[in-house]
Amino acid sequence: MGLLTYGSPGVDIPLDDRTLAHVRVVVLAKLRRDEKFAMSWDDELTGRSHTIWLHPAIPLQFEFETSGGISLNRTWVEALTSVANSGSGLRLLPEPSIPSRV
């Protein structure tokens, strides 16, 4: 289980390494373009829904449990990017069943 740590003091968002790797690609691409956007996810343990506002000036860290490279699913990256570009912002979507590797 990896962590996305956002803000100072940091808020830790636990995500499995595979999901975190895909989220990282989308988030870094948007922040590199100086875009600000919301990111939402559901906490399966508590049943609560969360939303944060991502901004290039706010500290962000991706921490993976494993150090090995994770092959990316292009279809999933495209789906996450599409929803991140919508008015509702980035939402964690399930990985498509037929992966297209990057």
Legacy VTK file of the C-alpha trace (Angstrom):
# vtk DataFile Version 3.0
C-alpha trace
ASCII
DATASET POLYDATA
POINTS 102 float
0.000 0.000 0.000
1.465 3.316 -1.080
0.748 6.836 0.150
-0.055 10.106 -1.507
0.865 12.792 1.020
-0.635 16.194 0.327
-0.143 19.527 2.063
1.762 20.677 5.112
1.205 19.188 7.561
0.607 16.305 5.214
-2.612 14.399 4.784
-1.852 10.766 3.935
-4.058 9.113 1.338
-3.451 5.354 1.208
-3.642 3.858 -2.290
-2.407 0.558 -3.618
0.837 0.970 -5.561
-0.760 0.232 -8.937
-3.464 2.858 -8.493
-0.923 5.345 -7.105
1.330 4.915 -10.157
-1.541 5.770 -12.500
-2.746 8.677 -10.360
0.821 10.039 -10.276
0.995 10.215 -14.081
-2.274 12.161 -14.299
-1.624 14.471 -11.338
1.921 15.380 -12.374
0.840 16.080 -15.966
-1.856 18.491 -14.771
0.343 20.214 -12.192
3.160 20.555 -14.742
0.712 22.617 -16.821
-0.056 24.717 -13.717
-3.616 23.370 -13.575
-5.551 23.339 -10.311
-8.208 20.659 -9.823
-10.122 18.524 -7.347
-9.390 14.879 -6.578
-12.049 12.687 -4.968
-12.027 9.145 -3.628
-14.052 6.881 -1.379
-12.573 5.324 1.753
-13.612 1.684 1.617
-12.953 1.175 5.339
-15.096 4.040 6.628
-17.469 4.456 3.690
-16.652 8.175 3.622
-16.054 10.222 0.496
-13.146 12.694 0.365
-12.162 15.574 -1.912
-8.980 17.650 -1.917
-8.009 20.639 -4.052
-4.705 20.047 -5.850
-2.579 23.118 -6.549
1.010 23.316 -7.871
2.151 25.361 -4.840
1.047 22.761 -2.271
3.584 20.029 -1.329
2.844 16.604 -2.774
4.649 13.292 -2.287
4.112 9.838 -3.775
5.470 6.980 -1.667
5.381 3.424 -2.978
5.588 0.278 -0.887
7.493 -1.506 -3.648
10.495 -0.084 -5.461
10.023 -1.974 -8.730
8.586 -0.359 -11.830
4.876 -0.701 -12.446
3.747 -1.138 -16.042
1.035 1.369 -16.834
-2.322 0.684 -18.438
-2.717 3.364 -21.133
-6.499 2.940 -21.201
-6.717 3.592 -17.467
-4.416 6.639 -17.681
-6.591 8.041 -20.477
-9.792 7.422 -18.493
-8.349 9.072 -15.368
-7.085 11.999 -17.443
-10.469 12.454 -19.066
-12.310 12.556 -15.744
-9.602 14.814 -14.248
-10.253 17.294 -17.064
-13.986 17.336 -16.309
-15.710 19.830 -14.050
-15.858 17.327 -11.196
-12.097 16.699 -11.230
-10.109 13.500 -10.811
-12.035 10.561 -9.377
-10.507 7.164 -8.779
-11.958 4.812 -11.368
-11.514 1.043 -11.445
-8.879 -0.254 -13.831
-10.359 -1.355 -17.166
-10.337 -5.136 -17.540
-8.574 -5.116 -20.904
-5.300 -3.271 -20.285
-3.332 -1.454 -22.937
0.237 -1.257 -21.612
2.431 1.836 -21.952
LINES 1 103
102 0 1 2 3 4 5 6 7 8 9 10 11 12 13 14 15 16 17 18 19 20 21 22 23 24 25 26 27 28 29 30 31 32 33 34 35 36 37 38 39 40 41 42 43 44 45 46 47 48 49 50 51 52 53 54 55 56 57 58 59 60 61 62 63 64 65 66 67 68 69 70 71 72 73 74 75 76 77 78 79 80 81 82 83 84 85 86 87 88 89 90 91 92 93 94 95 96 97 98 99 100 101
